[in-house]
Amino acid sequence: MLRLFPQGEALDIGSGEGRNTPLLARYGYHVHTVDYSSEGLHKLERYARSKDLNNIKYSIEDARTIQLEPNFYDAIIAVPLLDHMNEEEGRKVASSLLKAVKSSGFIFIEVFTRQDPGAKAPAQSERTETVSETASFVKHYFEEDELVSWFSELKILLYEEIMKYDDSHGEPHYHGVARLIGVKPRNIYYKLKRYEEALTDYTRAIELDPEEAWFYNDRANAYIALEKYEDDTNQL
Ligand SMILES: C[S@@+](CC[C@H](N)C(=O)[O-])C[C@H]1O[C@@H](n2cnc3c(N)ncnc32)[C@H](O)[C@@H]1O
């Protein structure tokens, strides 16, 4: 998957000790790795330095409040994160990830679903046997097709809801997991008639690649849609 996309800026959010940050860094991305737990990030930093992976920026921050630069990342990974908060918070974080990914960049998300044994777990005080460990940290188990509906503005490359085998700890067991990989289509905001956001998108694209004539053409169309003819001619 990573081989198919151009290297550039990556965000690993809710990275923990980081399965994915070192992988992205090895593929040549500049990785911004974010987690609100300093413990996990410090462990990750020690590991990355021991492997000479120096193209990583570490931020101890909360995904619900972090200000992400719009249209900046070529790749965004959040596995799993959106289920670690309530639905309203998760939707806000999803929308900030959609803004932060560049046109033609991709997002990879994993969350636990209602099929996970943890979703049916009784309250802590009523438990008589060991239940899925997810019950202690998942706040929102996703319904069928819910994750894909949150990211419907992406071009979906992969969407699946599976029972994932886990033998990494304790007795082997299964987890209910939804997994999505999607690409932000070029001109998405223009197509959705969200012209101000389209303008920001094209202006950022021009800063990154001033030689690409199509970006000027696209931006001109957004100015026209907003009836800002003066701004358009001033920037030609
Ligand atoms: C299940 S772990 C996944 C770690 C890593 N992505 C992986 O695949 O191995 C979830 C991580 O999300 C972090 N996390 C949960 N809620 C968060 C939030 N609101 N802001 C930042 N990090 C958060 C937790 O600290 C934890 O490290």
Ligand as a Chemical Component Dictionary entry (heavy atoms), coordinates in Angstrom:
data_LIG
# 
_chem_comp.id                   LIG 
_chem_comp.type                 NON-POLYMER 
_chem_comp.pdbx_formal_charge   0 
_chem_comp.three_letter_code    LIG 
# 
loop_
_chem_comp_atom.comp_id 
_chem_comp_atom.atom_id 
_chem_comp_atom.alt_atom_id 
_chem_comp_atom.type_symbol 
_chem_comp_atom.charge 
_chem_comp_atom.model_Cartn_x 
_chem_comp_atom.model_Cartn_y 
_chem_comp_atom.model_Cartn_z 
_chem_comp_atom.pdbx_ordinal 
LIG C1  C1  C 0  -4.953 0.662  20.963 1  
LIG S1  S1  S 1  -3.687 1.853  20.990 2  
LIG C2  C2  C 0  -3.080 1.799  19.319 3  
LIG C3  C3  C 0  -1.626 2.148  19.222 4  
LIG C4  C4  C 0  -1.050 2.082  17.812 5  
LIG N1  N1  N 0  -1.773 2.940  16.874 6  
LIG C5  C5  C 0  -0.973 0.690  17.287 7  
LIG O1  O1  O 0  -1.604 0.401  16.259 8  
LIG O2  O2  O -1 -0.263 -0.121 17.876 9  
LIG C6  C6  C 0  -4.584 3.388  20.994 10 
LIG C7  C7  C 0  -3.719 4.593  21.305 11 
LIG O3  O3  O 0  -4.516 5.760  21.156 12 
LIG C8  C8  C 0  -4.140 6.675  22.169 13 
LIG N2  N2  N 0  -5.279 7.589  22.357 14 
LIG C9  C9  C 0  -6.544 7.288  22.752 15 
LIG N3  N3  N 0  -7.293 8.400  22.794 16 
LIG C10 C10 C 0  -6.495 9.419  22.404 17 
LIG C11 C11 C 0  -6.698 10.815 22.232 18 
LIG N4  N4  N 0  -7.882 11.385 22.486 19 
LIG N5  N5  N 0  -5.662 11.570 21.809 20 
LIG C12 C12 C 0  -4.455 11.007 21.547 21 
LIG N6  N6  N 0  -4.198 9.692  21.692 22 
LIG C13 C13 C 0  -5.212 8.906  22.122 23 
LIG C14 C14 C 0  -3.852 5.803  23.371 24 
LIG O4  O4  O 0  -3.004 6.465  24.300 25 
LIG C15 C15 C 0  -3.169 4.607  22.724 26 
LIG O5  O5  O 0  -1.773 4.769  22.677 27 
# 
loop_
_chem_comp_bond.comp_id 
_chem_comp_bond.atom_id_1 
_chem_comp_bond.atom_id_2 
_chem_comp_bond.value_order 
_chem_comp_bond.pdbx_ordinal 
LIG C1  S1  SING 1  
LIG S1  C2  SING 2  
LIG S1  C6  SING 3  
LIG C2  C3  SING 4  
LIG C3  C4  SING 5  
LIG C4  N1  SING 6  
LIG C4  C5  SING 7  
LIG C5  O1  DOUB 8  
LIG C5  O2  SING 9  
LIG C6  C7  SING 10 
LIG C7  O3  SING 11 
LIG C7  C15 SING 12 
LIG O3  C8  SING 13 
LIG C8  N2  SING 14 
LIG C8  C14 SING 15 
LIG N2  C9  SING 16 
LIG N2  C13 SING 17 
LIG C9  N3  DOUB 18 
LIG N3  C10 SING 19 
LIG C10 C11 SING 20 
LIG C10 C13 DOUB 21 
LIG C11 N4  SING 22 
LIG C11 N5  DOUB 23 
LIG N5  C12 SING 24 
LIG C12 N6  DOUB 25 
LIG N6  C13 SING 26 
LIG C14 O4  SING 27 
LIG C14 C15 SING 28 
LIG C15 O5  SING 29 
# 
